[in-house]
Amino acid sequence: MTATEFWRWQEYHRIVPGKKWTSKDIITAGVDVGSVGSKAAVTVNGDVYCWGIMRTGSNSPESAKKALDYALEGTDLKVSDLKYVVGTGYGRVNVPMANKAITEIACHAKGANYIWGPTVHTVLDVGGQDIKAIRCDDTGRVLSFLMNDKCAAGTGRGMEVFADLLKIPIEQIGEISLQVDEEPPPVSCTCVAFAKTEAIGLLRKGWSKEKVLAAYTRAMAMRMANLINRVGLEKELVITGGQSKNIGVVRRIETAVGMKCLPMPNWQNGGLDPMIAGALGAALFGKALYEKAQKG
């Protein structure tokens, strides 16, 4: 692995085995163009059929098209077979094939409700450049939310900077951050630029990479926990977005809020991926909107 790739999450797409579709089915898609990653999910009659996750490029419309094409790869489906497409995420207004744009807050709540079930009442979505704490009801409808989007501190982008700085693959950062005998104090600043400078200073003082990562990850988790507590923590709690796969962040959030998250699905072996929650929620909204239009 080269130094320029330490920050890169795995790109992949998946087709749910055993699923079939016909032209009579209600086939809808959600396309979530985030600041860092673009995700597309397709549902058939409200059940997940396939999805794709890839890096967002410099052009949002092109990223949306590529993500949807990637999700459809190997399915025999074409974009023209989709009855309704909803765009969401940072670049939701730039999804050229979308019939409608819906906020990622609503879509993540709806997607989390599908992935984990109706007991989910608190959702923390850690995006590439913002954090959202969402309270929802048994159906995945948003009751209230708070977000912090002032900078990339405590987000996926911030973690990418640390992966690159420490030359550690981003998918291993969480596990490595837990390899400390005791928790160090959190870094004093979670602003990416200043935290990077602070981290370099700590490394020069003799801190191990594990200890530096633990200090930054703990600072991130405390920031996220504060947002969760402010929105009003209710059982059950889940985390969506790329940092849902960062076990170091997840465990430290659990400690900070005093509640365990629901277990993550085994996305590597057939389970649904929390990174597609926004795209999946968008696809489910697409089904409801299509059915409403047919009745009208």
C-alpha positions in Angstrom: 0.0 0.0 0.0 1.3 3.4 -0.9 1.3 6.4 1.4 -1.4 8.1 -0.7 -3.8 5.2 -0.1 -3.8 4.9 3.7 -6.9 7.2 3.9 -9.0 5.3 1.3 -12.0 3.2 2.4 -12.8 0.0 0.5 -15.0 0.5 -2.5 -17.4 -2.4 -3.3 -20.8 -3.3 -4.5 -23.1 -6.1 -3.6 -26.2 -7.9 -5.0 -28.4 -9.6 -2.4 -28.4 -13.3 -3.3 -31.7 -15.0 -4.2 -33.5 -11.7 -5.1 -35.4 -11.5 -8.4 -37.1 -8.6 -10.1 -39.6 -8.1 -12.9 -40.8 -5.1 -14.8 -44.0 -5.2 -12.7 -42.1 -4.7 -9.4 -41.6 -1.3 -7.8 -37.9 -0.8 -8.2 -36.5 2.4 -6.6 -33.1 3.8 -5.9 -31.5 6.2 -3.4 -28.2 8.0 -4.3 -26.3 9.5 -1.4 -23.6 11.8 -2.6 -21.5 12.6 0.5 -18.5 15.0 0.7 -16.2 11.9 0.9 -18.2 8.9 -0.3 -21.0 8.3 -2.7 -23.4 5.4 -2.1 -26.3 4.0 -4.1 -28.9 1.5 -3.0 -31.7 -0.2 -5.0 -34.8 -1.7 -3.5 -37.4 -4.1 -5.1 -40.8 -3.7 -3.5 -39.2 -2.1 -0.5 -36.5 -4.8 0.0 -32.8 -4.2 -0.5 -31.6 -5.6 -3.8 -28.2 -4.2 -4.4 -25.8 -1.3 -3.4 -22.5 0.3 -4.2 -20.1 2.4 -2.3 -17.3 4.5 -3.9 -15.3 7.6 -3.4 -16.9 11.0 -4.3 -15.0 12.7 -7.1 -14.8 16.4 -7.8 -18.0 16.4 -9.8 -21.2 15.6 -7.8 -23.4 14.7 -10.8 -20.7 12.4 -12.2 -20.2 10.8 -8.8 -23.9 10.2 -8.5 -24.0 8.5 -11.9 -21.0 6.3 -11.2 -22.3 5.2 -7.8 -25.7 4.2 -9.3 -24.0 2.4 -12.2 -21.7 0.6 -9.8 -24.7 -0.5 -7.6 -26.5 -1.8 -10.8 -23.5 -3.7 -12.1 -24.2 -7.4 -12.7 -28.0 -7.0 -12.0 -29.3 -6.6 -15.6 -31.1 -3.5 -14.3 -30.8 -0.3 -16.2 -31.5 3.2 -14.8 -34.5 3.3 -17.1 -36.0 0.3 -15.1 -36.1 2.4 -11.9 -39.6 3.7 -11.1 -38.3 6.5 -8.8 -34.9 7.8 -7.7 -34.3 10.0 -4.6 -31.1 12.0 -4.2 -29.7 12.7 -0.7 -26.5 13.7 1.0 -24.2 16.7 0.7 -24.7 16.7 -3.1 -28.4 15.8 -3.2 -29.4 18.6 -5.5 -26.8 17.5 -8.0 -28.1 13.9 -8.7 -29.2 14.2 -12.3 -31.4 11.1 -12.5 -33.3 11.9 -9.2 -37.0 12.6 -9.2 -36.7 14.3 -5.8 -34.1 15.4 -3.2 -34.5 14.6 0.5 -32.3 15.6 3.4 -29.8 13.0 4.6 -31.2 13.4 8.1 -34.5 11.9 7.1 -32.9 9.3 4.9 -30.4 8.1 7.6 -33.2 7.7 10.2 -35.3 5.7 7.7 -32.4 3.6 6.6 -31.3 2.9 10.2 -34.9 1.8 10.9 -34.7 -0.7 8.0 -31.2 -2.0 8.9 -31.7 -2.5 12.7 -35.5 -2.4 13.2 -38.1 -0.3 15.0 -36.3 -0.2 18.4 -33.8 2.3 17.0 -34.6 5.7 18.5 -31.2 7.5 18.3 -29.0 7.6 15.2 -25.6 9.1 15.1 -24.4 9.7 11.5 -20.8 10.5 11.1 -20.3 11.9 7.6 -17.2 13.0 5.8 -17.5 16.6 7.0 -20.3 16.7 9.5 -21.9 14.9 12.4 -25.6 14.5 13.0 -27.5 13.2 16.1 -31.0 12.2 15.2 -34.0 11.0 17.3 -36.7 9.1 15.5 -39.8 7.0 16.2 -40.6 3.4 15.6 -41.1 4.0 11.9 -37.9 5.9 11.3 -39.6 9.3 11.2 -37.3 12.1 12.5 -38.5 13.7 15.8 -35.5 16.0 16.3 -31.9 16.4 15.3 -28.7 18.4 15.9 -25.7 18.7 13.6 -22.2 20.0 13.8 -20.8 21.0 10.4 -18.5 23.9 11.2 -15.4 22.0 10.2 -14.1 18.4 9.6 -13.2 17.9 13.2 -14.4 14.6 14.5 -15.6 13.4 11.1 -14.5 10.9 8.5 -12.3 13.4 6.8 -10.5 14.1 10.1 -9.8 10.4 10.5 -8.4 10.2 6.9 -5.9 12.9 7.8 -4.7 10.9 10.7 -4.5 7.7 8.7 -2.3 9.5 6.2 -0.2 11.2 8.9 0.5 7.9 10.8 0.7 5.7 7.7 -2.0 3.4 9.1 -4.8 2.0 6.8 -8.0 3.8 7.8 -9.9 0.5 8.3 -7.4 -0.5 11.0 -7.4 2.8 12.9 -10.1 1.9 15.4 -8.6 -1.4 16.4 -5.1 0.1 16.7 -6.5 3.0 18.8 -7.6 0.5 21.4 -4.2 -1.1 21.8 -3.3 1.1 24.8 -2.8 0.1 28.4 -4.8 3.0 29.6 -6.8 5.8 28.0 -4.7 9.0 27.4 -6.2 12.4 27.8 -8.0 13.5 24.7 -6.2 15.9 22.4 -7.0 19.5 23.3 -8.3 20.4 19.9 -10.3 18.4 17.4 -9.8 20.9 14.6 -8.1 18.8 11.9 -5.3 21.3 11.2 -4.5 21.9 14.8 -5.0 18.3 15.9 -2.5 17.2 13.2 0.1 19.7 14.5 -0.6 18.5 18.1 -0.2 14.9 17.0 3.1 15.5 15.4 4.2 17.2 18.7 3.1 14.2 20.7 4.9 11.8 18.4 8.1 13.8 18.9 7.6 13.6 22.6 7.7 9.8 22.3 4.0 9.0 22.2 3.3 5.8 20.3 1.0 5.9 17.2 -1.6 3.8 19.3 -1.6 6.4 22.1 -1.9 9.4 19.6 -4.8 7.6 17.9 -6.5 6.9 21.2 -6.2 10.5 22.3 -7.7 11.8 19.0 -10.4 9.1 18.8 -11.4 9.8 22.4 -11.7 13.5 21.6 -13.9 12.7 18.6 -16.1 10.4 20.7 -16.6 13.0 23.5 -17.6 15.5 20.8 -20.1 13.1 19.3 -21.4 12.0 22.7 -22.1 15.6 23.6 -24.2 16.0 20.4 -26.1 12.8 21.3 -26.8 13.9 24.8 -28.0 17.3 23.6 -30.5 15.8 21.2 -31.7 13.4 23.9 -30.4 9.9 24.0 -33.1 7.2 23.8 -32.7 3.4 23.3 -31.7 2.0 21.0 -28.6 3.8 19.7 -26.9 3.1 16.3 -24.1 4.7 14.3 -24.2 5.1 10.5 -21.6 6.4 8.1 -18.0 5.3 7.6 -17.1 5.8 11.3 -19.6 3.1 12.3 -16.8 0.8 11.3 -14.3 2.4 13.6 -14.4 0.3 16.7 -12.3 2.8 18.6 -14.8 5.5 18.1 -17.8 3.2 18.7 -16.5 1.9 22.0 -15.5 5.3 23.3 -19.0 6.7 22.4 -20.6 3.9 24.3 -18.5 4.7 27.3 -19.2 8.4 27.1 -23.0 8.0 26.8 -23.3 5.0 29.1 -25.1 2.9 26.5 -24.1 0.1 24.1 -24.9 0.5 20.4 -26.9 -2.2 18.7 -24.5 -4.7 17.1 -23.3 -3.8 13.6 -24.6 -6.1 10.9 -21.9 -8.4 9.5 -21.6 -6.4 6.3 -18.6 -8.4 5.1 -20.6 -11.6 5.0 -24.0 -10.7 3.6 -25.2 -8.2 6.2 -26.4 -4.7 5.4 -23.7 -2.0 5.6 -24.3 1.0 7.9 -22.6 3.2 5.3 -25.6 2.8 2.9 -28.2 3.9 5.5 -28.7 7.2 3.8 -29.0 5.8 0.3 -31.2 3.0 1.5 -33.5 5.4 3.3 -33.7 7.5 0.1 -34.7 4.4 -1.9 -37.5 3.6 0.6 -38.8 7.1 0.4 -38.7 6.7 -3.4 -41.1 3.7 -3.1 -43.5 5.6 -0.9 -43.4 8.6 -3.3 -44.0 6.4 -6.3 -46.9 4.7 -4.7 -48.4 8.0 -3.7 -48.1 9.3 -7.3 -49.8 6.2 -8.6 -52.8 6.7 -6.3 -53.0 10.4 -7.2 
